[in-house]
């Protein structure tokens, strides 16, 4: 799942308030508070310079502060989420990579796994709303692994009641540049990157012979 937010509301209200609750060095708190609001920029092209533009749209694309600020802000969410599912005895864990979340459930039955994922997704969705974030359902996927080497048809996961769609597990899943199959053989992953490496080598050979 991927998280979305209202940047202006997040950086001017939620994030500074959250940082203030953390026991941080005052200089660090002031730096983040001042960096995220009231920023301006201008553009230069040869001898031309533009007027100032407001850039109150969150952390700049590619900024080193992006993952740091995301971790700071989502730490409390992750702590509350884990506490909730522990109290409800839901055996699901969550991993976060900046704004990408991964829910992991283990069970002998696909139907039970789907139930666990639905319940945890419901909890996460409600908590994220309180943090000024929402789940981008168009990017939400589901994938099932199995020890069985036979073909299997896993039931779909219906998230329509949570504002999402019905998710169907695919045969291949690509996540963070890794390619997974249902049996974790990594055959597709190896084939893809081996072919990519061979193509790169062939292109380098062509460029090396060009004048």
N, C-alpha and C positions, 0 to 999 in steps of 0.2 A: 504494500500500500504506500501511496505517496501523499504527503501532507501539503495543503495549501493554506494561505493565510491572507488576511487583509493587511498588507505591509504597513500602511500608515498607522492603523490602529495598533498593530503589534509593536512597532518600534517606538511609538510615542507614549503608549500606555502600559501594555503588559510587560514588555521586556525590562524597561527601567524599574518598574515596581518589583519585578521578580529579582533583579540584581540587588535592589536595596534590601530585600529580605535575606539575601545571602550575606554571610559575614565576610565581606571582601574589603580589601584595602581601599580607603576612600579615593585615592588617586585612580585606582583601576575602575571603580564605579563611575567616577566623573569622566574618565576617558570614554567609556562605552556610551554613557548618556549623551555626551557632547558629540561623539562621532556619528551616532545614529540619527540625529535630528539637526535641522537647520543647515544642512550641507548645500553647497553650491559648486558649480563647475563651469568652466568655459573651454572653448575649443580653439586650437591654433592650426592654421593651414597656410604654409609659406609666410607671407606678410600679413595675412588676415587673422584677426582675433575676434571671436564672437562676444556677445554680452553674457552676463552671468545667467545660469539656469538653475532652478531648484532641483535637487536630486534626492528628495525625501522618499525613496523607494526601497529602503532597506540596505543591506550590505551589497556592495557592488559585485557584479558577476566575476567570479574567479578570485575574489579577495581571500586572503589567508584568514581573515576574521570570520568568514562564512561558516566553516565547520566548527570553529571555536564557539561562536555565539549560539549556533544550533545546539551544541552539546550542553552549554550552560542553561539554555532555556528548556531543553527537553529532559534534563536530568530529573527534575521534580516530577514531570509527567510519568516518566518511566518508573520512578520509585512508587508513586501512587498506584499506577497500573499493576505492578507486581504485587503490591500489598492487597489490592482488590481481588485479584485472581487467586492469591494464596488463601485469603479468607473464605472465598467461595469454593475452594478446593478444585480449581480448574487447572489441569496439568498442561498449561501452555506457556511457552516462553517467547519473549520478543527481543529481536535484534534491531538496532537502528544504525543506519549509515546516512548521516546528515538528515535529509527529509524522506528517506526511504525506510519503511518499517517492514519487518519480516516476522510473521507469527508462525510458530512451530508447534505442531501437535503430533503426538505419537499414540497410536492405537492399533489394535489388531483388526479393527473394522473401519471401513471408509465412512460409514454413516455416523459413527461416534466421533471420528476426526472432524467431520463437517460440523457436528453439533458444538464441539469444543471451539472450533474456529469461529463459528457464528457468534457464540456467547462472548468470546474474547474480543471480537471485532466490535460488537455492540458496546462493550465497556470502554474500549479504546476510543470509539467515535464520540461517546458522551463526554469523556474526559477531555478530548481534544477540543471540543466546542468550548469548554470552560477555559481553555488556554488560548482561545482565539484562532484555532486551527480546525480544518476540516479534512476528511479523507477524499482524495481525488479518485473517485470510483472508476473512472475511465481507464486508469492505470493499474487497477487492482487485479491480481491474478491468483490462481490456485494451482498447486502442483502436488501430485501424490507420488511417493516413492514406495516400492514394494520389494521384498526379498524374493518373491516368486519370479521365475523366469518366463512365466506364461503371460500371454496378453490378458489384460483385464480392463473392464469398463467401470470406472469409478463414478459414483453419483455426483450430479452437479451441486454446487453450493448456491443457494438462493439468498441474495442480499437485498432483494427488492424492498423489504420492510425497513431497511437501514438507508434507503436512498440509492442503493447500488443496483446491480444487475445480477443475472444468474451466471455464475462462473463455471466453466467447464475445464477440466484438467487436460492439458496437452501432452503429447508424447515427448516433446523437447521443451525445456525451460531455460531461458537465458537470463542470468542475473549477475550484475557486476562483472560483466565480460566473461563469466564462466558459463559453459553450456552443459546442462544436466540432462540425463535421461532417467527413466523411471527406476533403473537398476543400478545407477551410479557406476556405470562402466567407463564413462568419460570417453567413449569411442568417438562420438560426434565432436567433442571438444578437441581431441587430438587431431582428428581429420581436418577440422576447420582451420586450426592454427598451423598445421603442417602445410596445407595448401596455401595459406596466406604467406607463410615464410618462403615457400618455393616461388610464388609469384613475385615476391619482393626481390629475391635473388636474381630471377630472370630479368626483371626490370633494371636492376643495377648493372647487369651484364650488357644490356642494350645501351644504357646511358654511358657505360665505360667505353664502348666502341664508337660512340657518336663524336663528331668533330664540329 
